[in-house]
Amino acid sequence: MVDQVADKEATVTDRLAVMNGLNQPSPIAGFRAFLKGNLCLLMVAAVIPLFPVGCGGSGSTVSSSGSNPPPPSFTANPAHAFQKENGVFLDYGFMVNPMTNSQIQSVVSWMQTRLITYQFLNVSALNADGTMSSSQYTQLANWIAVSRAAAPNQKFIIYISGTLTHVNTPATWPNIAAVCKMFFTTFNVDGVNLDFEPYRTDSVSEANYAGMFGAIRTAVGPSANLSLDYTTDQDYTWSPSVYKQLSSYFNMMMPMVYDSSCTTASCYNTVIDTALEYQYSNLAPGVQFYPILPTYAASDTHTPAVENIASCSAELWNLINASKVSVYGVSVWWHYGWDSTADTDWAAWLAHS
């Protein structure tokens, strides 16, 4: 599993163009061209941000010989309620780069078309002391206001990434808890999603997970929606009793079904079966299961031809049909890596009977 990855993201304008099916250069190539030909704009334009990507994966390079084909029809099978509880992790740039109302509305429309209700809003990483700089979410209030006006059914989940160092430094816990509470009280969000990679199973770390998660739950209150992105690496999976204990602090456990280093379908299916059956069977009572499906660029731990929405959802369906797992819904890592192939795969997930 990738512990923390620093990557660059395209400008908002470039990302929206890619989202709408236009032929665009890679993010890095586009940035170099921007620097070369538009230096005078640097005084007023937002620069591509650097940010850690705790859910794994890296920025996508979108390329084609022409415009992408029109998207397929997105229709959920009415027999399965969980096919309507869909989420996607959005681009960090959306939280820091000013956007017009029409630009925000276009992203919301994109999600509405694909029956995506849960917006995982990436505010990036905590500071070393567990605080968070307000510069990481300067556009959050406007984003939520415009989104809610355009689509009142949208849910806003703040995605926060931390590290094992935060877990094992108790002095940071009150600050992390305060950050989580602030997003609920100041921005009236619908939830907070946490990711503290790398996950470890030593006794000290396990005790500290409990201490930190307990501090966060106490701060936000018993009814606030908390979720945790969790590894599918069996080498770093908590024991059944620890998993049950630690999942009890959350409303949803979200296994990251990617970064397996698998290069074959059989390997990936084994990871999916082993991890999801184990985690689902050891959930604390009342906790929902909400896997994260992959669509992003290749890395040393991720082969997109093996790990993708189609392959992951197909094996997930096998588990569902065999009554080995039950899901509240699924999310996708991430919007920035979404392309026409992901559209086709996503439409198949929605329509599956």
C-alpha positions in Angstrom: 0.0 0.0 0.0 1.2 3.5 -0.7 1.5 5.3 2.6 1.7 8.9 1.4 2.1 10.3 -2.1 2.8 13.8 -3.1 1.5 14.7 -6.5 0.5 17.7 -8.6 -3.0 18.5 -9.8 -4.1 20.3 -13.0 -5.6 23.8 -12.8 -9.4 24.0 -12.3 -9.9 25.1 -15.9 -7.9 22.2 -17.3 -9.6 19.7 -15.0 -13.1 20.9 -16.1 -12.1 20.7 -19.7 -10.9 17.1 -19.2 -14.1 16.3 -17.3 -16.2 17.6 -20.3 -14.3 15.4 -22.7 -11.8 17.7 -24.3 -8.3 16.6 -25.3 -5.9 18.0 -22.8 -2.2 17.5 -22.0 -1.0 15.8 -18.9 -1.1 17.9 -15.7 2.7 18.3 -15.6 3.0 19.0 -19.3 0.2 21.5 -19.1 1.8 23.3 -16.2 5.1 23.6 -18.0 3.3 25.1 -21.0 1.5 27.4 -18.7 4.7 28.6 -17.2 6.4 29.0 -20.6 3.6 31.0 -22.3 1.7 32.7 -19.5 4.1 34.0 -16.9 2.2 37.2 -16.7 -0.8 35.3 -15.3 1.1 34.0 -12.4 0.3 37.1 -10.4 -3.4 36.3 -10.6 -3.8 32.6 -11.3 -3.7 29.8 -8.7 -0.6 27.6 -8.9 -1.0 23.9 -9.1 -1.0 22.7 -5.4 1.1 20.0 -4.0 -0.8 17.7 -1.6 -0.5 14.3 0.0 -2.9 11.7 -1.3 -3.6 9.5 1.7 -6.1 7.3 -0.1 -3.4 6.1 -2.4 -3.1 6.7 -6.1 -1.7 9.5 -8.1 -2.9 12.2 -10.5 -4.3 10.9 -13.8 -2.9 11.6 -17.2 -5.8 12.0 -19.5 -5.1 11.8 -23.2 -6.8 10.8 -26.4 -6.6 11.3 -30.1 -9.8 13.4 -30.0 -12.8 14.1 -28.0 -14.0 11.4 -25.6 -17.2 9.6 -26.7 -20.5 10.7 -25.1 -21.1 9.1 -21.7 -23.4 6.1 -21.4 -26.7 6.1 -19.7 -26.5 6.0 -15.9 -29.5 4.2 -14.4 -29.5 2.5 -11.0 -31.2 -0.9 -10.6 -34.3 -0.1 -8.4 -33.9 -3.5 -6.7 -30.8 -2.4 -4.8 -30.8 0.7 -2.6 -27.0 0.6 -2.2 -26.6 1.4 -5.9 -28.0 4.9 -5.1 -25.6 5.7 -2.2 -22.6 6.6 -4.3 -19.6 8.8 -3.5 -16.5 10.2 -5.2 -13.4 11.8 -3.9 -13.1 15.3 -5.4 -10.0 17.2 -6.5 -8.1 19.2 -3.9 -7.9 22.2 -6.2 -11.7 22.6 -5.9 -11.2 23.6 -2.3 -8.4 26.2 -2.9 -8.9 27.6 -6.3 -11.6 30.2 -6.9 -14.3 28.9 -9.3 -17.3 30.5 -10.8 -20.8 29.3 -9.9 -21.2 27.8 -13.4 -17.9 25.8 -12.9 -19.1 24.4 -9.6 -22.5 23.7 -11.0 -20.9 21.8 -13.9 -19.1 19.5 -11.4 -22.3 18.9 -9.5 -24.2 18.2 -12.7 -21.5 15.7 -13.6 -22.1 13.9 -10.3 -25.8 14.1 -10.5 -25.7 12.5 -14.0 -23.7 9.6 -12.5 -26.0 9.3 -9.5 -23.3 10.3 -7.1 -24.6 11.9 -3.9 -21.7 11.9 -1.5 -19.0 14.5 -2.2 -15.7 13.6 -0.4 -14.1 17.1 -0.3 -10.3 16.9 -0.1 -8.9 19.4 2.3 -5.5 17.6 2.2 -3.3 16.8 5.2 -3.1 17.8 8.8 -0.2 19.9 10.0 2.4 18.1 12.1 0.8 19.3 15.3 -2.7 18.1 14.2 -4.0 21.5 13.3 -5.1 22.5 9.8 -4.3 25.7 7.9 -7.4 27.6 6.8 -5.6 28.2 3.5 -6.4 24.5 2.7 -10.2 25.1 2.4 -10.6 28.8 1.4 -13.3 27.8 -1.2 -15.2 25.3 1.0 -18.0 27.6 2.1 -18.8 28.8 -1.4 -18.5 25.3 -2.9 -21.1 23.9 -0.4 -23.4 26.9 -0.9 -23.4 26.7 -4.7 -23.6 22.8 -4.6 -26.5 22.8 -2.2 -28.4 25.4 -4.2 -27.9 23.3 -7.4 -28.6 19.9 -5.9 -30.1 19.8 -2.4 -29.6 16.1 -2.2 -25.8 16.3 -2.2 -23.9 15.3 0.9 -20.6 16.9 1.9 -18.0 14.7 3.6 -14.7 16.4 4.5 -11.7 14.1 3.6 -8.8 14.6 6.0 -5.5 12.7 5.8 -3.1 12.2 8.6 -0.1 9.9 9.3 1.0 7.2 11.8 3.0 9.9 13.5 -0.2 11.7 14.4 -1.6 8.5 15.8 1.4 7.8 17.9 1.7 11.4 19.2 -1.0 11.9 21.7 -0.3 15.7 22.0 -1.8 16.0 18.5 -5.1 14.3 19.3 -6.9 17.4 20.8 -6.0 19.4 17.8 -7.2 16.8 15.3 -10.5 16.4 17.2 -10.9 20.2 17.2 -10.4 20.3 13.4 -13.0 17.6 12.9 -15.5 19.4 15.1 -14.8 22.7 13.4 -15.9 21.4 10.0 -19.2 20.2 11.5 -20.0 23.4 13.5 -18.6 26.0 11.1 -19.5 24.5 7.7 -22.4 22.3 8.6 -21.0 19.3 6.7 -22.6 15.9 6.6 -19.6 14.0 7.7 -15.8 13.7 8.2 -13.7 11.0 6.5 -10.4 10.1 8.0 -7.3 8.3 6.6 -4.2 7.7 8.8 -1.8 5.7 6.7 0.3 3.7 7.0 -1.8 1.4 9.2 0.1 -0.8 11.7 -0.8 -3.6 14.1 1.7 -3.2 16.9 0.2 -2.9 20.4 1.3 0.7 20.9 -0.2 1.9 17.7 -3.4 -0.1 18.3 -3.8 1.5 21.7 -3.2 4.9 20.2 -5.7 4.4 17.4 -8.3 3.9 20.1 -7.2 7.0 22.0 -7.2 9.2 19.0 -10.5 7.9 17.5 -12.1 8.2 21.0 -10.9 11.8 21.3 -12.4 12.6 17.9 -15.7 10.9 18.6 -16.0 12.7 21.9 -15.4 16.1 20.3 -17.9 15.7 17.4 -20.6 13.9 19.4 -22.2 10.5 19.2 -24.5 11.3 16.2 -21.9 12.9 13.9 -21.1 10.9 10.7 -17.5 9.7 10.9 -15.9 7.3 8.4 -12.4 5.7 8.1 -10.5 4.8 5.0 -8.8 1.5 5.8 -6.2 -0.7 4.3 -6.9 -4.0 2.4 -3.3 -5.1 3.0 -3.5 -8.2 5.1 0.0 -7.7 6.5 -1.3 -4.6 8.3 -4.8 -5.6 9.1 -6.0 -5.4 12.7 -7.0 -8.5 14.6 -10.7 -9.3 14.7 -11.2 -8.0 18.2 -9.2 -4.8 17.5 -11.0 -4.2 14.2 -14.3 -4.6 15.9 -13.3 -2.2 18.7 -11.8 0.5 16.5 -14.6 0.3 13.9 -17.1 1.1 16.7 -15.9 4.8 16.6 -17.2 5.2 13.1 -20.5 5.1 11.2 -18.8 3.7 8.1 -15.7 1.7 7.4 -14.3 2.3 3.9 -11.9 -0.4 2.7 -9.5 1.0 0.0 -9.7 -1.8 -2.6 -6.5 -0.9 -4.5 -2.8 -0.4 -4.2 -2.5 -4.2 -3.9 0.6 -4.5 -6.2 -1.3 -7.2 -8.0 -0.5 -7.6 -11.7 -3.1 -10.4 -12.4 -6.9 -10.6 -12.0 -6.6 -13.7 -9.8 -4.3 -12.0 -7.4 -6.6 -8.9 -7.2 -9.7 -11.1 -6.7 -8.0 -12.9 -3.8 -7.2 -9.5 -2.2 -10.8 -8.4 -2.6 -12.3 -11.6 -1.3 -9.9 -12.0 1.7 -10.0 -8.3 2.8 -13.7 -7.6 2.3 -15.0 -10.8 3.9 -12.7 -10.4 6.9 -13.5 -6.7 7.5 -17.2 -7.1 7.0 -17.5 -10.1 9.3 -15.6 -8.1 12.1 -17.5 -4.8 11.9 -18.8 -3.4 15.2 -22.6 -3.6 15.4 -24.4 -0.9 13.3 -21.4 0.2 11.3 -21.9 0.4 7.6 -19.6 -1.0 4.9 -18.6 1.4 2.1 -15.8 0.2 -0.2 -13.7 2.6 -2.3 -13.3 1.5 -5.9 -10.2 2.7 -8.0 -9.8 4.8 -11.1 -6.5 6.6 -11.2 -3.1 6.5 -13.0 -0.6 3.7 -12.7 1.9 3.6 -9.8 4.4 1.1 -8.4 1.5 -0.4 -6.4 -1.4 0.1 -8.8 -1.9 -1.4 -12.3 -5.1 0.1 -13.8 -5.6 -2.8 -16.2 -6.0 -5.0 -13.1 -7.4 -2.6 -10.4 -10.3 -0.7 -11.8 -14.0 0.0 -11.3 -15.1 -3.0 -13.5 -12.8 -5.6 -11.9 -13.4 -4.4 -8.4 -17.2 -4.1 -8.7 -17.5 -7.5 -10.5 -15.8 -9.3 -7.6 -17.8 -7.2 -5.1 -21.0 -8.4 -6.8 -19.8 -12.0 -6.4 -19.4 -11.4 -2.6 -22.8 -9.6 -2.4 -24.6 -12.4 -4.3 -23.0 -15.0 -2.1 -24.2 -13.1 1.0 -20.6 -12.7 2.2 -20.8 -8.9 2.4 -23.4 -6.2 2.4 -22.6 -2.6 1.5 -24.3 0.7 2.2 -22.9 2.0 -1.1 -19.6 2.5 -2.8 -17.3 5.5 -3.4 -14.6 6.0 -6.1 -11.0 7.2 -5.7 -11.1 9.6 -7.6 -12.8 12.3 -9.7 -9.4 13.4 -11.1 -8.7 10.0 -12.6 -12.2 9.5 -14.1 -12.3 8.9 -17.8 -14.6 7.4 -20.5 -13.6 3.9 -19.5 -14.6 4.6 -15.9 -17.9 5.9 -17.2 -18.6 2.7 -18.9 -17.6 0.6 -15.9 -19.6 2.9 -13.5 -22.8 2.5 -15.7 -22.4 -1.2 -15.5 -22.1 -1.1 -11.7 -25.3 1.0 -11.4 -27.3 -1.2 -13.7 -26.2 -4.6 -12.4 -29.0 -6.8 -11.3 
